[in-house]
Amino acid sequence: MAPPFIFDFSNKTPNMRYVEQPQAESVKSGELNLCPYTIPQLKDIVKEIEHSSASIDKDRFVSDLFECGAIAISNQVDLCQRDKREERYLQIIGRYKPNEQKELATVFGKLYALLSSVVYDDGKFNDYLGELFMKCNLGSKHAGQFFTPYHISHFVALATLDKDTVFSTIASKNLITISDPCCGGGGLLVAALEVLKSYDINYARDCLIDCSDIDLRCVHMTYLQLSLAGVPAIVKHQDALTRKIWGIWLTPAFMFQHLRFQKYLHP
């Protein structure tokens, strides 16, 4: 079910970039890039989590879902960290019975399909994992950890990413960088991608995200959302105040353009 990353990662500069353009011919003629599968509904995924975790601690199930999913994606592209992360994956999955492992994989498959759907014209951007976290009633169990509603994140992103500034920045630097030192589940960053896409910016080529969070579960959530949205990103497990780093997660879109972006990696 895994859809391909459909963005153009080349450094070519199309003639239509950074200038106002009429509606694209493909859109006029109805030739939209539609999702080739039925997009799962978050409410159905939440129901499946409730069912699958009936005999398991739900908080652990969701955390393991995020971590195993992040490892599965990372291990396809980040060969330097594959062995260590694969060992961690086997450690997690070994705690589950065979039928529970199957349920974990089934839920992640639907999450993967939902998060990946944003790259298609009929996909909808949203902080799906933050919403899932809250719908599973996990927020109050972690020192008041709650995720900002997506419509507020979108408002903030729209107010921050002025269209003229975005275009001029990319025109002069061939790139716009976005930083979030306390990214949570990545909702604000997803909203930023939606705004860039609404400007007809190919964020897979013209944007780089550098973000971090002290909560490892948030790191996994952000990594999943940014990876499956197809944006180059460096997601750090980091204390934003002391700058101490415990781990770095590089999205597939970053790894596909590693030679171009490696200078943005910091020790």
C-alpha positions as CSV (number, residue, x, y, z in Angstrom):
1,M,0.0,0.0,0.0
2,A,3.0,2.3,0.4
3,P,2.7,5.2,-2.1
4,P,5.9,6.5,-3.7
5,F,7.4,9.8,-2.9
6,I,6.1,11.7,-5.9
7,F,7.9,15.0,-5.5
8,D,10.6,16.4,-7.8
9,F,13.9,16.5,-5.9
10,S,15.9,18.0,-8.8
11,N,17.6,21.4,-8.4
12,K,16.2,22.6,-11.7
13,T,14.4,25.9,-11.6
14,P,11.1,25.7,-13.4
15,N,10.1,28.9,-15.3
16,M,6.9,29.2,-13.3
17,R,8.5,29.4,-9.8
18,Y,8.2,32.5,-7.7
19,V,5.8,34.3,-9.9
20,E,2.1,34.5,-9.8
21,Q,0.6,31.9,-12.3
22,P,-2.9,31.1,-13.4
23,Q,-4.4,27.8,-12.5
24,A,-2.3,24.9,-13.9
25,E,-3.5,23.3,-17.1
26,S,-3.6,19.9,-15.4
27,V,-6.0,21.2,-12.8
28,K,-8.1,23.0,-15.4
29,S,-8.6,19.8,-17.3
30,G,-9.4,17.8,-14.2
31,E,-6.2,15.8,-14.3
32,L,-5.6,15.8,-10.6
33,N,-3.0,13.7,-8.9
34,L,-5.5,11.7,-6.8
35,C,-4.7,9.2,-4.1
36,P,-4.8,5.7,-5.6
37,Y,-6.3,4.1,-2.5
38,T,-9.2,4.8,-0.1
39,I,-7.8,7.2,2.5
40,P,-8.3,5.8,6.0
41,Q,-10.3,7.8,8.5
42,L,-8.7,8.7,11.8
43,K,-11.8,7.8,13.8
44,D,-11.6,4.3,12.5
45,I,-7.9,4.0,13.4
46,V,-8.7,5.2,16.9
47,K,-11.4,2.6,17.2
48,E,-8.9,-0.1,16.0
49,I,-6.3,1.1,18.6
50,E,-9.0,0.9,21.3
51,H,-9.8,-2.7,20.2
52,S,-6.2,-3.8,19.7
53,S,-5.1,-2.5,23.1
54,A,-8.0,-3.9,25.1
55,S,-5.7,-6.4,26.8
56,I,-2.5,-4.2,26.6
57,D,-1.6,-0.9,28.2
58,K,-2.9,1.6,25.6
59,D,-0.3,4.2,26.4
60,R,2.5,1.7,25.7
61,F,0.7,0.4,22.6
62,V,0.6,3.9,21.0
63,S,4.1,4.7,22.0
64,D,5.4,1.5,20.5
65,L,3.3,2.1,17.4
66,F,5.0,5.5,16.9
67,E,8.5,4.2,17.6
68,C,8.3,1.0,15.6
69,G,6.8,3.0,12.7
70,A,9.6,5.6,12.8
71,I,12.2,2.9,13.0
72,A,10.7,1.0,10.0
73,I,10.9,4.1,7.8
74,S,14.3,5.2,9.1
75,N,15.9,1.8,8.4
76,Q,15.0,2.0,4.8
77,V,17.2,5.1,4.2
78,D,19.5,5.7,7.2
79,L,21.9,2.8,6.9
80,C,24.4,4.2,9.5
81,Q,21.8,3.8,12.3
82,R,20.0,0.8,11.0
83,D,21.6,-1.9,13.1
84,K,21.1,-0.1,16.4
85,R,17.5,0.9,15.6
86,E,16.7,-2.6,14.3
87,E,17.9,-4.0,17.6
88,R,15.6,-1.6,19.4
89,Y,12.7,-2.6,17.1
90,L,13.2,-6.3,17.9
91,Q,13.3,-5.5,21.6
92,I,9.9,-3.7,21.4
93,I,8.2,-6.1,19.1
94,G,9.4,-9.1,21.2
95,R,7.2,-7.9,24.1
96,Y,4.1,-8.6,22.0
97,K,2.4,-11.9,21.2
98,P,2.1,-12.9,17.5
99,N,-1.5,-11.8,17.2
100,E,-0.7,-8.5,19.0
101,Q,2.3,-7.9,16.6
102,K,-0.1,-8.4,13.7
103,E,-2.5,-5.8,15.2
104,L,0.3,-3.3,15.7
105,A,1.4,-3.8,12.0
106,T,-2.2,-3.4,10.8
107,V,-2.8,-0.2,12.7
108,F,0.5,1.2,11.5
109,G,-0.3,0.3,7.9
110,K,-3.5,2.4,8.1
111,L,-1.6,5.3,9.8
112,Y,1.0,5.1,7.0
113,A,-1.6,5.4,4.4
114,L,-3.4,8.3,6.1
115,L,-0.2,10.3,6.7
116,S,1.1,9.6,3.1
117,S,-2.2,10.8,1.6
118,V,-1.2,14.5,2.1
119,V,1.0,14.3,-1.0
120,Y,-2.0,13.8,-3.2
121,D,-4.4,16.5,-4.4
122,D,-7.3,14.9,-2.5
123,G,-5.3,14.4,0.6
124,K,-5.9,16.7,3.6
125,F,-3.2,18.1,5.8
126,N,-3.8,17.7,9.5
127,D,-2.0,17.0,12.8
128,Y,-3.2,13.4,12.6
129,L,-0.9,12.0,15.3
130,G,-1.5,14.8,17.7
131,E,-5.3,14.3,17.2
132,L,-4.9,10.6,17.6
133,F,-3.0,11.1,20.9
134,M,-5.8,13.3,22.3
135,K,-8.6,11.1,21.0
136,C,-7.0,8.1,22.8
137,N,-7.2,10.2,26.0
138,L,-3.5,10.1,26.6
139,G,-2.8,13.8,27.0
140,S,-3.7,14.1,30.7
141,K,-1.4,11.3,31.7
142,H,1.8,13.1,30.8
143,A,2.3,16.2,32.9
144,G,-0.3,18.3,31.1
145,Q,0.9,17.4,27.6
146,F,-1.6,18.5,25.0
147,F,-1.3,19.2,21.3
148,T,-2.5,22.4,19.7
149,P,-5.6,22.1,17.6
150,Y,-4.6,22.0,13.9
151,H,-6.7,25.0,12.9
152,I,-4.7,27.2,15.3
153,S,-1.4,25.8,14.0
154,H,-2.5,26.6,10.5
155,F,-3.4,30.2,11.5
156,V,0.0,30.6,13.1
157,A,1.8,29.2,10.0
158,L,-0.2,31.3,7.7
159,A,0.6,34.5,9.7
160,T,4.3,33.6,9.9
161,L,4.9,32.5,6.3
162,D,4.3,35.6,4.4
163,K,4.0,34.7,0.7
164,D,6.2,37.4,-0.7
165,T,8.9,36.7,1.9
166,V,8.8,33.0,1.2
167,F,9.1,33.6,-2.6
168,S,12.0,36.1,-2.2
169,T,13.8,33.8,0.2
170,I,13.7,30.8,-2.1
171,A,14.5,33.0,-5.1
172,S,17.7,34.3,-3.4
173,K,18.8,31.1,-1.5
174,N,17.0,28.3,-3.5
175,L,15.7,27.2,-0.1
176,I,13.6,28.2,2.8
177,T,14.5,26.8,6.2
178,I,12.0,26.3,9.1
179,S,13.1,25.7,12.7
180,D,11.1,24.5,15.6
181,P,13.1,23.7,18.8
182,C,10.0,22.4,20.7
183,C,8.1,20.7,17.9
184,G,5.8,18.5,19.9
185,G,4.1,16.1,17.5
186,G,4.9,18.2,14.5
187,G,1.5,19.8,14.0
188,L,2.8,23.4,13.4
189,L,5.3,22.0,10.9
190,V,2.7,20.1,9.0
191,A,0.6,23.3,8.9
192,A,3.7,25.1,7.5
193,L,3.9,22.6,4.7
194,E,0.2,23.1,3.9
195,V,0.8,26.8,3.6
196,L,3.8,26.3,1.3
197,K,1.9,23.9,-0.9
198,S,-0.9,26.5,-1.1
199,Y,1.7,28.8,-2.5
200,D,2.6,26.2,-5.2
201,I,6.0,25.7,-3.5
202,N,7.5,22.3,-4.0
203,Y,8.5,21.9,-0.4
204,A,10.2,18.5,-1.1
205,R,12.9,20.5,-2.9
206,D,12.7,24.1,-1.7
207,C,12.2,23.6,2.1
208,L,14.3,22.2,4.9
209,I,13.0,21.7,8.4
210,D,15.2,21.5,11.5
211,C,13.3,20.7,14.6
212,S,13.7,19.0,18.0
213,D,11.9,18.0,21.2
214,I,12.9,16.6,24.5
215,D,10.2,14.0,24.5
216,L,11.2,11.0,22.5
217,R,7.6,10.1,21.7
218,C,7.1,13.5,20.1
219,V,10.3,13.0,18.1
220,H,8.8,9.8,16.7
221,M,5.5,11.5,15.9
222,T,7.1,14.4,14.2
223,Y,9.4,12.1,12.2
224,L,6.5,10.1,11.0
225,Q,4.4,13.1,9.9
226,L,7.3,14.8,8.1
227,S,8.7,11.7,6.5
228,L,5.4,10.7,5.0
229,A,4.6,14.2,3.9
230,G,7.8,14.0,1.9
231,V,9.8,17.0,3.3
232,P,13.5,17.0,4.0
233,A,13.9,17.3,7.7
234,I,16.3,16.8,10.6
235,V,14.4,15.7,13.7
236,K,16.4,15.8,16.9
237,H,15.8,14.2,20.3
238,Q,17.3,17.2,22.1
239,D,17.1,19.5,25.1
240,A,16.5,22.9,23.5
241,L,18.0,24.7,26.6
242,T,21.2,22.7,27.1
243,R,21.5,21.7,23.4
244,K,22.3,18.2,24.4
245,I,21.4,15.7,21.6
246,W,20.5,12.1,22.2
247,G,19.5,11.1,18.7
248,I,18.9,12.4,15.2
249,W,16.3,11.2,12.8
250,L,16.7,12.1,9.1
251,T,13.6,11.9,6.8
252,P,13.7,9.9,3.5
253,A,13.5,13.2,1.6
254,F,16.5,14.5,3.4
255,M,18.5,11.3,2.7
256,F,17.5,11.3,-1.0
257,Q,19.2,14.8,-1.1
258,H,21.9,14.1,1.4
259,L,24.8,15.6,-0.5
260,R,22.8,18.9,-0.8
261,F,21.7,19.1,2.8
262,Q,24.5,17.4,4.8
263,K,26.1,20.8,5.6
264,Y,23.0,21.6,7.8
265,L,23.8,18.6,10.1
266,H,25.5,19.7,13.3
267,P,27.5,17.6,15.7
